[in-house]
Amino acid sequence: MEINLISDTVTKPTEGMLKAMMTTNVGDDVFKGDPTVNLLQEKVADMFGMEDALFFPSGTMANQTAIKLHTQPGDKLFCDKWAHVYNYEGGGAAFNAGVSCKLIDGDRGMFTAEQLQYAAEGRSDIHVPYSRLVCVENTTNKGGGACWDFSELEEIKKVADTFNLSYHLDGARLFNALVAKGETPKQYGALFDTISICLSKGLGAPIGSVLVGSKEHIAKALRIRKLFGGAMRQVGYLAAAGIYALDHHIERLEEDHQKAKEIGAILEKANYVKRVEPIETNIIIFYVTNDLNPADFIDTMKDKGILLTPMGEGKIRIVTHLDYTDKMHKTLLKELQAYQMLKF
Ligand SMILES: *Cc1c(COP(=O)(O)O)cnc(C)c1O
C-alpha cells in the first residue's frame, strides 16, 4: 500500500466522479457550445455571487490570466514573498504580463494592510513602475495551509482602493479555508475583483481551475486564455468532474483537516521533531531536530511506502487528501511513532 502525501493533487477520480464524466453532454467550448462547461461556469459564478466565470486547464493559467487582465507591461503587482504567483509559476508574471512583483515580507505567506500601505506609498514619479494589482493567497501553500483573517483581507481591500489597485485572490485551496473558518464563497466574491479556484487540489478533480469575476473581466480573460493556448474543445468531460467535486467533496475537507491535526499531535510529541507549524487545514510542515538529516527520515519513510516532501532548511511537508484513507492514516501514525523507537 503506497501512502502518497506529497500533495493533495495526487488523487484519482472516484467511481462516482468517473461516471459523471462519462455520462455528461459535451460540445465545442471554443464556440461556447459545451453545456457542461457552461453549467460549471454558471455554478461557480453563482456560488461566489459574481457575474461570470471561466474554466481553465490549470490554476497557473487562471492566475496568469488574472495578472495579465489587470495590468499592462511595466506595471507592478504586490504579493507576499512566499506567493505562488511569484515563486511557482515559472516567472510567468514577468514573461506573460511583463510585470514585476513587489514582495511583501509577511508571515507564513500572509501580510497586513499596514504592510501593503507601506509598500505602496512613497514616490510615484516617472522612476517608479505603476502599481496596479494586489494578489493574496488563501490558504497559503508555502505557508503550510494557513488561513487569512477575513477582517485583514477587508482592510487590505481598503488600502487597495486608496491606491486604485485591483484585488486578485489565488484561491487554489480557498475551499479548505472556507471549511476551516466557516466562511462562505459569497463573502469572498463581494471583496475581490477576481478569484481563481482549483478543482484539482483538495476537491479531487483530475484537472481544472475556474476564474470568477465581473462580465468585463471574464470577457478579457476569454481572450487571454485563447492567447495562452488554453481554449479547449469538448472539455465538458473534465468540467463534469469539477461539478461533481463541488457537489460532493467540499464538506469532506473537514476530514482531511482532522487527519492533519492528528498527524500534528503525534509529531509534536516525537523526539525527532523540533517544531510543527500551526496546522489550520490539510498541510503539515515540521522541522526535524538538528541531529537528524531530513533526507534520511524521508528515505526511511519511503522504504515503508510513505511519500513525503522535503522543503529545505530542515523542513518536511505532509499533505492529506481525498485518497488518504483511514487505513493509511492508522499506518502513518504508527510509523511516525515507531520512528521514535528507531532513534533511541
Ligand atoms: C497549486 C496552486 C496553484 C496552481 O496550480 P496548478 O498546478 O497550475 O493547477 C496556484 N496557487 C497555489 C497557491 C497553488 O497551491
The ligand as a MOL file (V3000), in Angstrom:
LIG
                    3D

  0  0  0     0  0            999 V3000
M  V30 BEGIN CTAB
M  V30 COUNTS 15 15 0 0 0
M  V30 BEGIN ATOM
M  V30 1 C -1.4460 24.5730 -6.9510 0
M  V30 2 C -1.5120 26.0190 -6.8120 0
M  V30 3 C -1.7440 26.8660 -7.9180 0
M  V30 4 C -1.8730 26.4250 -9.3460 0
M  V30 5 O -1.7350 25.1750 -9.6070 0
M  V30 6 P -1.7160 24.3460 -10.9530 0
M  V30 7 O -0.8170 23.2380 -10.5750 0
M  V30 8 O -1.2160 25.2010 -12.0440 0
M  V30 9 O -3.1170 23.9320 -11.1780 0
M  V30 10 C -1.8360 28.2100 -7.6910 0
M  V30 11 N -1.7140 28.7140 -6.4570 0
M  V30 12 C -1.4910 27.9510 -5.3720 0
M  V30 13 C -1.4090 28.5770 -4.0420 0
M  V30 14 C -1.3890 26.5690 -5.5090 0
M  V30 15 O -1.1840 25.8300 -4.4230 0
M  V30 END ATOM
M  V30 BEGIN BOND
M  V30 1 1 1 2
M  V30 2 1 2 3
M  V30 3 2 2 14
M  V30 4 1 3 4
M  V30 5 2 3 10
M  V30 6 1 4 5
M  V30 7 1 5 6
M  V30 8 2 6 7
M  V30 9 1 6 8
M  V30 10 1 6 9
M  V30 11 1 10 11
M  V30 12 2 11 12
M  V30 13 1 12 13
M  V30 14 1 12 14
M  V30 15 1 14 15
M  V30 END BOND
M  V30 END CTAB
M  END
